[in-house]
Amino acid sequence: MAAGLGQKVVLITGCSSGIGLRIAVLLARDEKKGYHVIATMRDLRKKDKLVEAAGNCYGKTLTLLPLDVCSDESVKKCIDSVKDRHVDILINNAGIGLLGPLESISMEEMKRVFETNFFGVVRMIKEVMPDMKKRRSGHIVVMSSVMGLQGVVFNDVYTASKFAMEGFCESLAVQLLKFNVNLSMIEPGPVHTEFETKMMDDVSKMEYPGTDAETVRYFKDVYLPSSIDIFEAMGQTPQDIARCTKKIIESSQPRFRNLTNSLYTPIVAMKYADETGGLSVHAFYNLLFNFGPLMHMAMSILKCLTCSCLRRRTIFPD
């Protein structure tokens, strides 16, 4: 199905659940019918949640295509199937997580994270960028993370993949501006998804061969409880991120970096306030290992304070 007159073609990766699904449905349900959404996922057998959420938009303002961002052939085939290979807005959402002590993570697992989170995005951009530059029009959106700006203990490899993406996009954005193509990073903090919940549950039960007992104890008894506190106090929903994304692509002057949760702004600012890096490293060390009970109390208070009315005022960029 081709886009209607005046509709922008939006291609979104990773739409089987979570943030990608919610972005696809929100844009497809746009009151002005301003978007023709091409929602993609690696395995079309997982389409049921998306189709159900889309309702009567499915087959009208939303179509579905198979896409594996880790395959050159799949990426080319997907874009070739779009009419005239014309994509106005590319939203790179597909990604995978990896959490745990470094000693227990195989090199193959690390490569798989980079293959999806970094090279998968690069593949997509390389495939649509030439046409956007030729038309001197387009918007590339990359779902990054606050962990692309600030490292987080026991998220070493995932954080590295997001740092790589931030550096790549920061460099590319300069060139693209010359061709009137915008590039925007979206940087959520914790987001409540089925994937995150399952991952947290799984890692708490796992054994970690090759890792010393002290590190495993810190991971399970110190880091995981603190992480859960942060999720409960500061976590957003996929719908929150979808609304942020829509606001960004509809902006007349879209920003390059977009933190979706202003509660994280001081954390990121702290990193750049000290060029030696010691301030943020020692602050996180003390929060985790020396002031754990205090942090738990602070997160509990924050959870009470961030009622829905306050949360609506704090999670969206201006």
Summary of the structure (lengths in Angstrom):
residues: 318
radius of gyration: 20.0
end to end distance: 35.1
largest distance: 62.1
contacts: 1007
relative contact order: 0.11
helix: 58%
strand: 13%
